[in-house]
Amino acid sequence: MNHELQFIDYPPELIQAKLKLCINYEAKYGQSLTVNAWRKWCNSYDYRKNEWQFRHNVAKSLNY
């Protein structure tokens, strides 16, 4: 099976590093919609998988 068509989650250490960046950003600048989305991405496997599927479906729709 083509691995590009199969969702493979990011390593947990990268997800935790991104979450730490989000927390630090919020502490310095306050909340924002972008950071909220990133926090959801970090905290939910289903959110990451749905985001991946959305990006791949957009790419497929652009290929005739």
C-alpha positions in Angstrom: 0.0 0.0 0.0 1.2 3.5 -0.8 2.2 5.2 2.5 1.3 8.6 1.2 -2.4 7.4 1.3 -2.1 6.2 4.9 -2.2 8.4 7.9 1.0 8.1 10.0 0.9 10.1 13.2 3.7 12.3 14.3 6.1 11.1 17.1 4.8 12.0 20.6 7.9 14.0 21.4 7.3 16.3 18.4 3.6 16.8 19.4 4.6 17.6 23.0 7.3 20.1 21.8 4.6 21.9 19.7 2.2 21.9 22.6 4.9 23.5 24.8 5.4 26.2 22.1 1.7 26.9 22.2 1.6 27.2 26.0 4.7 29.5 26.0 3.1 31.7 23.2 -0.2 32.0 25.1 1.7 32.9 28.3 3.5 35.7 26.5 0.9 37.0 24.1 -2.5 35.7 25.3 -5.0 33.4 23.5 -5.6 33.4 19.8 -7.7 31.3 17.5 -4.6 29.9 15.8 -3.1 28.7 19.0 -6.4 27.2 20.0 -6.4 25.2 16.8 -2.8 24.1 17.4 -3.7 23.0 20.9 -6.6 20.9 19.6 -4.2 19.4 17.0 -1.7 18.5 19.8 -4.3 17.0 22.1 -6.4 14.9 19.7 -5.4 12.1 17.4 -8.7 12.3 15.6 -8.2 16.0 15.0 -4.7 15.4 13.5 -6.1 12.5 11.3 -9.1 14.6 10.1 -6.7 17.5 9.3 -4.5 15.2 7.3 -7.5 13.8 5.4 -8.8 17.3 4.6 -5.4 18.3 3.2 -5.2 15.2 1.0 -8.7 15.5 -0.2 -8.0 19.1 -1.2 -4.9 18.0 -3.1 -6.9 15.2 -4.8 -9.6 17.7 -5.9 -7.0 19.8 -7.6 -5.7 16.9 -9.7 -7.8 16.5 -12.8 
